[in-house]
Amino acid sequence: MNYLKYCRTSCVLLLFISCVVLNGCMKVQDSPATETNHAHSLQNDDKTISYSKKLDTLVKKLHIVNDENKDSDTRQKKLEEFTQELSSLLNEPESVEMKDEELVEKFDNNLTILTKSFPLKSGQLNVRVMNYRAPKTVTGTIGDKYTFIQWWSTKRLVHAQMIEDGGPELTTDFVVRDSDKGIQLLLGGYVSIYHPDPVFVALWKFSGEKWTQKEIVTDKIKLPDAWELNEDIDEFILENRQHDSMSIGVLDHGDGFLINSDDSEQNLIIEFSKSGEVRIDSEYSTALNTYSERQSYELIQKEYSKNGIVIKYPQITKLKNIAKQKSLNQILKADALEGLQNYADSNAGVHVEIDYEIKRQSERFLSVRYTGIHYMKDAAYPTHMFYTTNLDMKQVSRIRLRDLIKVEKPFIELIKSGEITAVQPEQQGLIGDFTKDDLIQLLANADVTKGSLAEVEMESFSYFTNDSLGMSVPMAHVVGDHAEYEIRLTQIPENIRQDEELWSELSSVKDQSVSTVGGEKLNTDQYEIEESQSFQTTFEGFGKVRFVSTQAKKDEIPKNYFFLLDDQERVVYSFPDMYGNEWWYADEGIEAVAFRDVNKDGLKDIIIIAYYETGTGPDGAKPFLIADIYFQKKNKTFTTIPALDETLNDQGHNQTIKDVIQYVSKQRINVN
């Protein structure tokens, strides 16, 4: 009996154990995919949590480094931990998911970050350079810079390396080049030795999954007298013995750096050659300086849009002196948005639309004209807005009418005499309604805004073009709210001019309009016509004419020349020299000619692409393309814009007519 009871108990126990085991086995066999996915999900969550925790830990350590209430040993220790752990964290794939601005904000704006993408032979390479400047109370004034480079081709293959560990160099930009010499990196920036800081360029080569610094050969370099080259270390460091400001920036074509100094007209270029060699060119600076005297910056459009107010305004980019660029942009923005503080947070039904036009853009001057409408809720009609900003790019300051003109009786008499021309012909006589005293008061205070949009409407403003001075005075709404008048610079006597130095540059831009050669036939013995690039066409004001491309020798050097001929083959107009004529040989002829209204002013312009040769050096006979544009003006003349020609060709927008049009159509060009 006991035996049977024991057996029954044992059987029940065995059956229970079997069920448990079988159930467990069935669970394992039924859901392998589910278990695997769940495991991967947990791993990814762990990685994300781990990265997030590391990031937060780093931020906390940075706070300790910046906390001046902590003792110096603690801060120094946390600084070492922070830089080492940041380098480690940048090797994790999650780090590239964050945008530059997100990382900067995460670290309380203690980092400066720049990311670029470069097409290499093996595919696209993304490179991020990150700078951290430690508090001087921890490191001193020199050894406070830490630079990290991060690179990745895919987000799964992320690498990072600290290449500056507590040194004086602060990287501001970089260039990557892939060539037969491998992948190379040029870093450029400033060195904290004294102020103004010297500039540096460092060469790094990618090898064995890391970057290694290489020497830059400087044995053939020629420098201005005040410049000094430090050759004791691998970096290429230039400083100015007179402590004048130096600047460094990436070249337009993106393969190197341009270095210059305020005390010298000479520039220095450090760039990769086509073979990957690092080339230092101080001889090239003469030609380059010709460009910088004309225009060494570009303009981009920004827009303010809030509560029914939309204002477009320009901002300067690619100016070599970054500090100047920032200050000039602050002036442009402040002037464009003048008076908005009264309306920005208002729900009063204000509607404003303002756009701008560049009236003059040169190395020394920038003149911006704003026009638009201003409408208040329940108002009977909208008001036409007009105001301007004139900048002295050299002095980083505003130019007002009284800076150029002695706003006194002789100037007012000049205006009253009819020497000025109304931009809108129907407003020509309205200026006579003002008394001399009224005009003196208005124009003496021109370009001085008083703070609100309503007050702006009652103010006078000035602007300047390549050949004229413009003025705007307030008018009654029924005649347009304001009237614009222009007077040619050459019509303003010297005794009325205010600043000789400003005027010497303001008047230096000569109108490159065509010259009239009435009645004479083209001398075909001197000028050889290229028939394939000569065309019958029609120009506003000329009617039907023949545009002819020719070649002639000047001082035994072949050049390209262009003419308009009438139906009797007589020269109607002779165009000024093409851009390439100034420096090079025109041996290979004209590649293309097109007639288009490039700047959308209703007048047909001429685009020309021609071959030139340098005539010197091993590549002296190798032809290259140069593009030029002749813009038609309202007075039946044509003009070129040298600064635009220079930029157009330097940046390589000169290969086809389409290239030229696409580039120039993005610019705001006014030649009238």
KELO-824839 format. One line per 4 residues: number of its first residue (from 1); their letters; for each residue x, y, z of C-alpha. Coordinates in Angstrom, 2 decimals, padded with zeros to 5 digits. Example, Ala and Ser with C-alpha at 12.3 -4.5 7.8 and 13.67 -1.06 7.14 Angstrom:
BEGIN
1 = AS = 012.30,-004.50,007.80 | 013.67,-001.06,007.14 $
end
This chain:
BEGIN
1 = MNYL = 000.00,000.00,000.00 | 002.74,002.42,000.91 | 004.64,001.26,-002.12 | 001.71,002.02,-004.47 $
5 = KYCR = 001.20,005.43,-002.85 | 004.84,006.21,-003.34 | 004.67,005.18,-007.00 | 001.61,007.36,-007.67 $
9 = TSCV = 003.33,010.32,-006.05 | 006.47,009.75,-008.09 | 004.52,009.53,-011.36 | 002.71,012.77,-010.68 $
13 = LLLF = 005.99,014.52,-009.88 | 007.65,013.19,-013.05 | 004.68,014.29,-015.15 | 004.83,017.79,-013.66 $
17 = ISCV = 008.57,018.09,-014.33 | 008.07,016.89,-017.92 | 005.40,019.49,-018.56 | 007.61,022.25,-017.26 $
21 = VLNG = 010.54,021.14,-019.40 | 008.43,020.64,-022.51 | 006.74,023.98,-022.06 | 010.09,025.68,-021.81 $
25 = CMKV = 011.36,023.90,-024.93 | 008.24,024.81,-026.86 | 008.69,028.46,-025.97 | 012.24,028.44,-027.27 $
29 = QDSP = 011.22,026.67,-030.45 | 008.11,028.75,-031.14 | 009.64,032.30,-031.21 | 013.30,032.47,-032.23 $
33 = ATET = 012.77,035.57,-034.45 | 010.82,037.36,-031.77 | 013.53,036.69,-029.21 | 016.27,037.83,-031.61 $
37 = NHAH = 014.48,041.08,-032.55 | 013.76,041.76,-028.93 | 017.42,041.26,-028.11 | 018.52,043.62,-030.91 $
41 = SLQN = 016.00,046.20,-029.78 | 017.36,046.04,-026.28 | 020.91,046.38,-027.60 | 020.00,049.46,-029.68 $
45 = DDKT = 018.16,050.98,-026.73 | 021.19,050.30,-024.56 | 023.47,051.97,-027.11 | 021.22,055.02,-027.37 $
49 = ISYS = 020.92,055.27,-023.62 | 024.66,054.77,-023.26 | 025.48,057.49,-025.79 | 022.95,059.87,-024.24 $
53 = KKLD = 024.37,059.23,-020.76 | 027.93,059.79,-022.00 | 026.87,063.02,-023.65 | 025.17,064.27,-020.49 $
57 = TLVK = 028.20,063.29,-018.43 | 030.45,065.27,-020.74 | 028.25,068.33,-020.42 | 028.42,068.08,-016.63 $
61 = KLHI = 032.22,067.86,-016.76 | 032.31,070.90,-019.03 | 030.25,072.82,-016.46 | 032.86,071.98,-013.83 $
65 = VNDE = 035.67,073.12,-016.13 | 033.90,076.46,-016.58 | 033.02,076.87,-012.90 | 035.46,079.44,-011.50 $
69 = NKDS = 034.33,078.61,-007.95 | 036.00,075.19,-008.27 | 039.67,074.80,-007.40 | 042.15,074.78,-010.30 $
73 = DTRQ = 043.25,071.15,-009.81 | 039.66,069.91,-010.07 | 039.02,071.99,-013.17 | 042.25,070.84,-014.80 $
77 = KKLE = 041.41,067.20,-014.13 | 037.91,067.58,-015.55 | 039.36,069.35,-018.60 | 041.62,066.38,-019.34 $
81 = EFTQ = 038.70,063.99,-018.88 | 036.41,066.12,-021.02 | 038.75,066.35,-024.02 | 039.69,062.66,-023.93 $
85 = ELSS = 036.11,061.47,-023.54 | 034.86,063.88,-026.22 | 037.35,062.38,-028.67 | 036.11,058.91,-027.72 $
89 = LLNE = 032.46,059.89,-028.01 | 033.00,061.30,-031.52 | 033.97,057.78,-032.65 | 030.45,056.57,-031.98 $
93 = PESV = 027.97,056.50,-034.91 | 025.27,058.25,-032.89 | 027.40,061.41,-032.77 | 026.94,062.15,-036.49 $
97 = EMKD = 023.16,062.04,-036.10 | 023.36,065.42,-034.37 | 023.67,068.53,-036.55 | 026.44,071.05,-035.94 $
101 = EELV = 024.12,073.58,-034.34 | 022.60,070.91,-032.08 | 026.01,069.90,-030.76 | 027.00,073.52,-030.24 $
105 = EKFD = 023.81,074.17,-028.26 | 024.24,070.96,-026.25 | 027.65,072.15,-025.10 | 026.40,075.65,-024.24 $
109 = NNLT = 028.13,077.30,-027.24 | 031.57,076.27,-026.02 | 032.34,074.52,-029.32 | 032.75,075.80,-032.86 $
113 = ILTK = 031.94,073.19,-035.51 | 032.20,073.09,-039.29 | 031.11,070.10,-041.42 | 031.75,069.65,-045.15 $
117 = SFPL = 031.33,066.87,-047.71 | 033.97,066.08,-050.32 | 033.69,063.81,-053.38 | 036.61,061.36,-053.37 $
121 = KSGQ = 037.61,058.61,-055.76 | 036.21,056.05,-053.33 | 032.96,057.96,-052.75 | 031.65,060.79,-050.58 $
125 = LNVR = 033.60,061.69,-047.43 | 032.05,063.78,-044.66 | 034.50,065.73,-042.50 | 033.71,067.64,-039.32 $
129 = VMNY = 036.24,069.86,-037.59 | 035.43,070.80,-034.00 | 037.21,073.38,-031.83 | 037.05,073.78,-028.10 $
133 = RAPK = 038.65,076.73,-026.36 | 039.22,076.10,-022.67 | 038.91,078.88,-020.06 | 042.12,080.89,-019.82 $
137 = TVTG = 041.89,080.67,-016.03 | 042.63,076.95,-016.40 | 045.11,076.80,-019.28 | 046.59,080.28,-019.63 $
141 = TIGD = 046.30,082.50,-022.69 | 048.08,080.33,-025.27 | 047.58,076.61,-024.75 | 043.80,076.65,-024.56 $
145 = KYTF = 042.78,075.22,-027.97 | 041.62,071.67,-028.67 | 040.80,070.55,-032.19 | 039.06,067.33,-033.18 $
149 = IQWW = 038.52,065.92,-036.64 | 035.68,063.48,-037.29 | 035.14,061.70,-040.60 | 032.73,059.16,-042.03 $
153 = STKR = 031.63,057.77,-045.38 | 028.59,056.00,-043.90 | 026.97,056.53,-040.53 | 028.14,053.09,-039.42 $
157 = LVHA = 031.81,053.86,-040.05 | 032.60,056.90,-037.93 | 036.10,057.86,-036.81 | 037.51,060.76,-034.83 $
161 = QMIE = 040.90,062.03,-033.73 | 042.13,064.87,-031.52 | 044.77,066.70,-033.55 | 045.33,069.72,-031.30 $
165 = DGGP = 045.74,069.00,-027.59 | 046.01,072.26,-025.70 | 047.86,074.34,-028.28 | 047.66,077.91,-029.63 $
169 = ELTT = 046.05,077.13,-033.02 | 042.35,077.78,-033.59 | 041.11,076.26,-036.85 | 038.56,078.36,-038.73 $
173 = DFVV = 038.27,076.42,-042.02 | 039.64,073.45,-043.90 | 040.08,071.87,-047.33 | 040.24,068.17,-048.30 $
177 = RDSD = 041.81,066.95,-051.55 | 041.99,063.45,-053.05 | 044.82,062.93,-055.57 | 047.60,060.54,-056.53 $
181 = KGIQ = 049.26,061.54,-053.26 | 046.29,060.24,-051.28 | 043.73,062.05,-049.16 | 045.15,065.30,-047.75 $
185 = LLLG = 043.76,067.95,-045.43 | 044.69,071.62,-045.13 | 043.68,073.31,-041.90 | 043.74,077.10,-041.63 $
189 = GYVS = 043.16,079.54,-038.81 | 044.78,081.77,-036.21 | 047.51,081.39,-033.58 | 047.15,082.90,-030.09 $
193 = IYHP = 050.57,084.45,-029.61 | 049.61,088.11,-029.51 | 046.82,090.25,-030.94 | 046.13,090.56,-033.80 $
197 = DPVF = 046.78,086.85,-034.13 | 049.12,085.42,-036.78 | 047.64,082.92,-039.23 | 048.60,079.30,-039.79 $
201 = VALW = 048.12,076.54,-042.34 | 048.79,072.89,-041.47 | 048.98,069.91,-043.83 | 047.66,066.50,-042.74 $
205 = KFSG = 047.63,063.23,-044.69 | 045.27,060.31,-044.18 | 047.15,057.04,-043.74 | 046.46,053.88,-041.78 $
209 = EKWT = 043.02,055.01,-040.59 | 044.40,058.19,-039.01 | 045.64,061.66,-039.89 | 049.37,062.42,-039.74 $
213 = QKEI = 050.83,065.90,-039.97 | 053.20,066.65,-042.86 | 055.67,069.44,-043.55 | 054.85,072.27,-045.96 $
217 = VTDK = 057.89,073.19,-048.05 | 058.51,076.95,-047.91 | 061.98,077.35,-049.42 | 060.84,079.41,-052.46 $
221 = IKLP = 058.35,081.69,-050.75 | 058.56,085.48,-051.15 | 057.02,087.65,-048.43 | 056.32,091.36,-047.88 $
225 = DAWE = 058.90,093.09,-045.70 | 056.65,093.23,-042.64 | 055.69,089.53,-042.78 | 057.59,086.88,-040.88 $
229 = LNED = 057.51,083.12,-041.46 | 057.93,080.70,-038.55 | 059.61,077.55,-039.89 | 060.52,075.92,-036.56 $
233 = IDEF = 057.43,073.71,-036.45 | 055.36,071.77,-038.95 | 052.68,074.44,-039.21 | 053.10,077.21,-041.74 $
237 = ILEN = 052.77,080.31,-039.50 | 052.81,083.88,-040.80 | 052.90,086.82,-038.45 | 053.17,090.57,-038.93 $
241 = RQHD = 056.01,092.33,-037.15 | 053.98,095.54,-037.13 | 051.09,093.71,-035.46 | 048.66,094.66,-038.22 $
245 = SMSI = 045.65,092.42,-038.74 | 046.04,089.36,-040.93 | 043.22,087.29,-042.38 | 042.81,083.85,-043.90 $
249 = GVLD = 039.96,082.33,-045.88 | 039.23,079.51,-048.30 | 039.68,080.34,-051.98 | 036.56,080.47,-054.15 $
253 = HGDG = 037.49,077.28,-055.99 | 037.85,075.51,-052.62 | 041.33,074.03,-053.04 | 043.35,076.25,-050.72 $
257 = FLIN = 043.65,079.43,-048.66 | 044.15,083.12,-049.33 | 046.21,085.01,-046.73 | 046.54,088.78,-046.62 $
261 = SDDS = 047.32,091.63,-044.25 | 045.95,095.13,-043.80 | 049.43,096.66,-044.16 | 050.25,095.13,-047.54 $
265 = EQNL = 048.64,094.93,-050.95 | 050.28,091.55,-051.47 | 048.37,088.32,-050.96 | 049.61,084.80,-050.49 $
269 = IIEF = 047.93,081.65,-051.80 | 048.44,078.16,-050.41 | 046.58,075.57,-052.46 | 046.59,072.04,-053.78 $
273 = SKSG = 047.77,071.68,-057.37 | 046.05,069.23,-059.69 | 048.64,066.58,-058.83 | 048.07,067.06,-055.11 $
277 = EVRI = 051.23,069.07,-054.40 | 050.88,071.99,-051.97 | 051.67,075.13,-053.94 | 052.59,078.46,-052.34 $
281 = DSEY = 052.15,081.36,-054.72 | 053.20,084.88,-053.78 | 053.70,085.99,-057.39 | 050.04,085.37,-058.24 $
285 = STAL = 049.02,087.93,-055.69 | 049.41,090.85,-058.09 | 046.69,089.58,-060.38 | 044.57,088.54,-057.43 $
289 = NTYS = 044.82,091.97,-055.89 | 043.30,093.44,-059.03 | 040.21,091.45,-058.20 | 040.13,092.33,-054.54 $
293 = ERQS = 040.30,096.03,-055.37 | 037.15,095.58,-057.40 | 035.05,093.24,-055.33 | 036.19,090.56,-052.91 $
297 = YELI = 032.83,089.58,-051.47 | 029.41,088.33,-052.47 | 025.87,089.10,-051.34 | 023.16,086.72,-050.25 $
301 = QKEY = 019.50,087.45,-049.51 | 017.97,087.18,-046.03 | 014.34,087.63,-045.09 | 012.51,088.82,-041.96 $
305 = SKNG = 008.96,087.50,-041.78 | 006.71,087.95,-038.74 | 003.19,089.22,-037.98 | 002.47,090.33,-041.53 $
309 = IVIK = 005.84,092.03,-041.99 | 008.14,090.71,-044.74 | 011.44,092.48,-045.37 | 014.17,091.18,-047.65 $
313 = YPQI = 017.68,092.49,-047.15 | 021.25,091.63,-048.24 | 024.04,090.13,-046.20 | 027.72,090.00,-047.09 $
317 = TKLK = 029.54,086.70,-047.46 | 033.04,085.56,-048.42 | 034.69,088.78,-047.22 | 038.24,087.87,-046.21 $
321 = NIAK = 038.08,089.92,-043.01 | 035.47,088.06,-040.95 | 035.27,090.74,-038.24 | 034.51,093.41,-040.84 $
325 = QKSL = 031.93,091.17,-042.48 | 030.12,090.67,-039.18 | 030.04,094.40,-038.40 | 028.87,095.35,-041.89 $
329 = NQIL = 026.12,092.73,-041.78 | 024.92,094.09,-038.45 | 024.56,097.55,-040.01 | 022.71,096.15,-043.04 $
333 = KADA = 020.29,094.18,-040.89 | 019.70,097.01,-038.43 | 018.95,099.50,-041.21 | 016.70,097.08,-043.11 $
337 = LEGL = 014.60,096.37,-040.01 | 014.61,099.93,-038.69 | 011.43,100.77,-036.80 | 010.05,097.25,-036.53 $
341 = QNYA = 010.30,097.19,-032.75 | 007.02,099.11,-032.76 | 005.23,096.35,-034.65 | 007.06,093.03,-034.17 $
345 = DSNA = 004.83,091.87,-031.31 | 001.72,093.70,-032.42 | -001.60,092.31,-033.56 | -002.71,095.68,-034.88 $
349 = GVHV = -003.07,094.53,-038.47 | 000.21,095.93,-039.82 | 001.18,094.73,-043.29 | 004.65,095.51,-044.67 $
353 = EIDY = 006.35,094.20,-047.82 | 009.84,095.52,-048.61 | 012.41,094.35,-051.15 | 015.83,095.72,-052.02 $
357 = EIKR = 018.00,096.57,-055.02 | 021.78,096.89,-055.10 | 022.56,100.26,-056.68 | 026.34,100.00,-056.39 $
361 = QSER = 028.60,097.18,-055.28 | 032.37,097.58,-055.28 | 035.34,096.90,-053.05 | 034.90,100.26,-051.29 $
365 = FLSV = 031.17,100.97,-051.57 | 027.86,099.18,-051.16 | 024.65,101.10,-051.78 | 021.28,099.42,-051.10 $
369 = RYTG = 017.86,100.82,-052.02 | 014.73,099.52,-050.24 | 011.21,099.95,-051.63 | 007.85,098.50,-050.64 $
373 = IHYM = 004.46,099.17,-049.08 | 003.26,099.77,-045.53 | -000.41,099.31,-044.65 | -002.17,099.78,-041.32 $
377 = KDAA = -005.53,098.22,-040.54 | -008.44,100.60,-041.26 | -006.11,102.97,-043.16 | -007.55,104.49,-046.34 $
381 = YPTH = -004.63,103.35,-048.51 | -001.17,101.75,-048.31 | 001.93,103.93,-048.14 | 004.91,103.50,-050.46 $
385 = MFYT = 008.14,102.96,-048.50 | 011.62,104.10,-049.53 | 014.90,104.08,-047.65 | 018.58,103.25,-048.27 $
389 = TNLD = 021.82,102.07,-046.72 | 025.22,103.23,-048.00 | 028.32,101.51,-046.64 | 031.99,102.40,-046.61 $
393 = MKQV = 033.38,098.86,-046.77 | 036.87,100.03,-045.84 | 035.92,102.03,-042.77 | 033.00,099.73,-041.81 $
397 = SRIR = 030.64,102.66,-041.46 | 027.54,104.25,-042.97 | 027.89,106.95,-045.60 | 025.32,109.72,-045.43 $
401 = LRDL = 024.67,112.43,-047.98 | 026.34,115.05,-045.80 | 029.52,112.91,-045.80 | 029.76,113.42,-049.57 $
405 = IKVE = 028.08,116.77,-050.18 | 028.18,120.18,-048.55 | 024.42,120.58,-048.20 | 024.46,124.32,-048.57 $
409 = KPFI = 023.11,126.96,-050.92 | 025.38,126.14,-053.95 | 024.23,122.51,-053.95 | 020.56,123.47,-053.66 $
413 = ELIK = 020.98,125.93,-056.52 | 022.50,123.12,-058.60 | 019.42,121.01,-057.89 | 017.04,123.85,-058.68 $
417 = SGEI = 018.86,124.61,-061.95 | 017.54,121.45,-063.53 | 020.78,119.43,-063.46 | 019.02,116.58,-061.68 $
421 = TAVQ = 016.78,114.06,-063.44 | 013.67,112.45,-061.94 | 013.72,108.65,-062.03 | 009.98,108.86,-062.79 $
425 = PEQQ = 009.68,111.53,-065.53 | 006.26,112.64,-064.33 | 007.87,113.78,-061.03 | 010.49,116.02,-062.67 $
429 = GLIG = 008.85,119.33,-061.73 | 007.87,118.40,-058.18 | 011.26,119.31,-056.75 | 010.46,122.94,-057.58 $
433 = DFTK = 007.69,122.94,-054.96 | 010.29,122.90,-052.19 | 011.90,126.09,-050.96 | 015.68,126.24,-050.69 $
437 = DDLI = 015.44,126.17,-046.90 | 013.15,123.12,-047.04 | 015.65,121.25,-049.22 | 018.61,122.20,-047.03 $
441 = QLLA = 016.80,120.89,-043.95 | 015.67,117.70,-045.68 | 018.97,116.80,-047.36 | 021.22,117.83,-044.47 $
445 = NADV = 019.41,115.18,-042.41 | 019.20,112.60,-045.19 | 019.87,108.96,-044.28 | 019.22,109.54,-040.57 $
449 = TKGS = 016.23,107.40,-039.59 | 014.37,108.27,-036.43 | 012.98,104.94,-035.39 | 009.51,104.12,-036.71 $
453 = LAEV = 008.09,103.18,-040.10 | 005.79,106.19,-039.99 | 008.76,108.51,-039.47 | 010.77,106.78,-042.20 $
457 = EMES = 008.01,107.73,-044.64 | 008.72,111.44,-044.01 | 012.50,111.29,-044.34 | 014.94,111.79,-047.21 $
461 = FSYF = 017.57,109.33,-048.35 | 020.47,109.07,-050.77 | 022.20,106.34,-052.77 | 024.86,106.12,-055.44 $
465 = TNDS = 025.36,104.15,-058.62 | 028.49,103.73,-060.73 | 028.03,107.16,-062.27 | 025.33,109.04,-060.36 $
469 = LGMS = 024.22,110.28,-056.96 | 020.58,109.59,-056.13 | 018.32,111.36,-053.65 | 014.77,110.71,-052.43 $
473 = VPMA = 012.50,113.30,-050.85 | 009.04,112.75,-049.30 | 005.98,113.65,-051.33 | 002.21,113.60,-050.91 $
477 = HVVG = 000.59,110.21,-051.35 | -001.28,111.34,-054.46 | 002.03,111.76,-056.32 | 003.73,108.62,-054.99 $
481 = DHAE = 004.78,109.27,-051.34 | 008.34,109.98,-052.45 | 010.30,111.13,-055.51 | 013.75,110.02,-056.62 $
485 = YEIR = 016.21,112.27,-058.44 | 019.68,111.54,-059.80 | 022.61,113.72,-060.80 | 025.74,112.45,-062.52 $
489 = LTQI = 028.85,112.51,-060.34 | 030.75,114.43,-062.99 | 028.19,117.27,-062.76 | 028.93,117.94,-059.09 $
493 = PENI = 031.63,120.67,-058.77 | 034.60,120.09,-056.47 | 033.67,123.03,-054.24 | 030.46,121.19,-053.31 $
497 = RQDE = 032.14,117.84,-052.59 | 032.76,117.06,-048.95 | 035.38,114.28,-048.66 | 038.21,114.19,-051.23 $
501 = ELWS = 039.31,110.68,-050.27 | 035.81,109.24,-050.66 | 035.27,111.10,-053.91 | 038.53,109.84,-055.38 $
505 = ELSS = 037.19,106.31,-055.17 | 033.53,107.16,-055.74 | 034.40,108.68,-059.11 | 037.04,106.09,-060.05 $
509 = VKDQ = 034.59,103.68,-061.68 | 034.43,104.77,-065.29 | 031.43,103.87,-067.37 | 032.76,101.33,-069.81 $
513 = SVST = 030.19,102.24,-072.41 | 030.83,101.74,-076.09 | 032.13,104.52,-078.24 | 030.44,105.80,-081.35 $
517 = VGGE = 032.36,105.62,-084.60 | 029.90,107.19,-087.01 | 030.03,106.56,-090.72 | 033.31,104.64,-091.03 $
521 = KLNT = 033.48,101.13,-092.38 | 035.27,098.49,-090.38 | 038.93,098.22,-091.38 | 039.08,094.54,-092.35 $
525 = DQYE = 042.80,094.82,-092.99 | 043.25,095.48,-089.27 | 040.32,093.46,-087.89 | 039.75,089.90,-089.09 $
529 = IEES = 036.06,089.01,-088.81 | 035.13,085.61,-087.37 | 032.05,084.95,-089.46 | 030.89,081.92,-087.46 $
533 = QSFQ = 030.46,084.14,-084.38 | 028.97,087.21,-086.13 | 025.18,087.61,-086.29 | 022.31,089.78,-087.44 $
537 = TTFE = 020.32,090.91,-084.41 | 018.19,093.71,-083.03 | 018.94,095.90,-080.02 | 016.63,098.34,-078.28 $
541 = GFGK = 017.40,101.83,-079.63 | 019.53,100.55,-082.51 | 017.11,098.55,-084.60 | 018.54,095.87,-086.87 $
545 = VRFV = 022.36,095.65,-086.72 | 025.11,093.11,-087.27 | 027.17,092.06,-084.29 | 030.67,091.08,-085.45 $
549 = STQA = 033.43,089.25,-083.59 | 036.92,090.12,-084.77 | 040.56,089.51,-083.93 | 043.37,092.01,-084.24 $
553 = KKDE = 046.88,092.41,-082.92 | 047.72,095.02,-080.33 | 051.46,095.35,-079.61 | 051.87,092.10,-081.56 $
557 = IPKN = 049.52,090.28,-079.19 | 046.25,088.93,-080.65 | 043.11,090.29,-078.96 | 039.34,089.94,-079.40 $
561 = YFFL = 037.30,092.98,-080.46 | 033.57,093.43,-081.10 | 031.52,095.88,-083.15 | 027.98,096.71,-084.22 $
565 = LDDQ = 027.63,097.41,-087.96 | 024.71,098.91,-089.84 | 023.32,097.58,-093.12 | 026.09,099.43,-095.01 $
569 = ERVV = 028.78,097.65,-092.96 | 029.59,100.92,-091.19 | 030.68,100.83,-087.57 | 027.84,101.97,-085.31 $
573 = YSFP = 029.54,101.05,-082.02 | 032.92,099.76,-080.91 | 032.80,097.78,-077.68 | 035.40,098.16,-074.92 $
577 = DMYG = 038.03,095.46,-074.50 | 036.86,092.04,-073.48 | 037.87,091.01,-069.97 | 040.54,088.54,-071.16 $
581 = NEWW = 042.27,091.10,-073.39 | 044.01,092.76,-070.47 | 046.27,089.83,-069.65 | 046.22,087.03,-072.22 $
585 = YADE = 046.64,086.01,-075.85 | 043.51,085.45,-077.94 | 044.84,082.86,-080.36 | 042.02,080.33,-080.43 $
589 = GIEA = 039.00,082.44,-081.36 | 035.47,082.83,-080.00 | 033.68,079.81,-078.52 | 030.15,081.24,-078.15 $
593 = VAFR = 028.04,084.40,-078.40 | 024.51,084.81,-077.06 | 022.04,087.69,-076.82 | 019.95,087.56,-073.63 $
597 = DVNK = 018.39,089.95,-071.13 | 020.61,088.60,-068.37 | 019.70,091.06,-065.60 | 015.96,091.22,-066.46 $
601 = DGLK = 015.80,094.96,-067.07 | 014.09,094.70,-070.46 | 017.31,095.34,-072.42 | 019.18,092.70,-074.40 $
605 = DIII = 022.72,091.96,-073.20 | 025.61,090.11,-074.86 | 027.38,087.05,-073.43 | 030.72,086.10,-074.99 $
609 = IAYY = 032.94,083.09,-074.27 | 036.38,083.04,-075.88 | 039.60,081.04,-075.72 | 042.77,082.62,-074.37 $
613 = ETGT = 046.33,081.50,-073.63 | 048.82,082.79,-071.09 | 051.67,082.68,-073.59 | 054.21,081.83,-070.89 $
617 = GPDG = 055.35,078.79,-068.94 | 054.98,075.09,-069.74 | 051.22,075.51,-070.22 | 051.54,078.80,-072.11 $
621 = AKPF = 049.99,077.39,-075.28 | 047.18,075.56,-073.51 | 043.87,077.36,-074.22 | 041.32,078.14,-071.51 $
625 = LIAD = 037.89,079.77,-071.56 | 037.07,083.31,-070.47 | 033.54,084.72,-070.31 | 032.40,088.33,-070.39 $
629 = IYFQ = 029.02,090.11,-070.40 | 028.18,093.43,-072.02 | 025.13,094.88,-070.26 | 022.97,097.24,-072.29 $
633 = KKNK = 021.98,100.52,-070.65 | 018.99,102.76,-071.18 | 021.14,105.43,-072.86 | 021.97,103.12,-075.80 $
637 = TFTT = 025.36,102.14,-074.42 | 026.89,098.92,-073.10 | 028.99,098.39,-070.02 | 030.85,095.57,-068.30 $
641 = IPAL = 031.21,094.91,-064.58 | 034.87,094.00,-063.90 | 034.20,092.53,-060.46 | 031.50,090.27,-061.86 $
645 = DETL = 033.77,089.19,-064.73 | 036.52,088.32,-062.27 | 034.26,086.26,-059.99 | 032.50,084.60,-062.92 $
649 = NDQG = 035.78,083.31,-064.33 | 037.58,082.59,-061.07 | 034.74,080.36,-059.91 | 034.53,078.49,-063.21 $
653 = HNQT = 031.04,079.65,-064.30 | 032.42,080.30,-067.77 | 032.29,076.98,-069.60 | 028.94,077.39,-071.37 $
657 = IKDV = 026.35,080.09,-072.00 | 024.05,078.19,-069.62 | 026.72,078.30,-066.87 | 027.02,082.06,-067.23 $
661 = IQYV = 023.27,082.70,-067.20 | 022.64,080.43,-064.21 | 025.31,082.20,-062.15 | 024.52,085.77,-063.16 $
665 = SKQR = 020.75,085.31,-062.79 | 021.31,084.83,-059.05 | 023.00,088.24,-058.77 | 021.20,091.56,-058.44 $
669 = INVN = 022.64,093.67,-061.25 | 021.56,097.21,-062.04 | 023.57,099.19,-064.59 | 021.14,102.09,-064.99 $
end
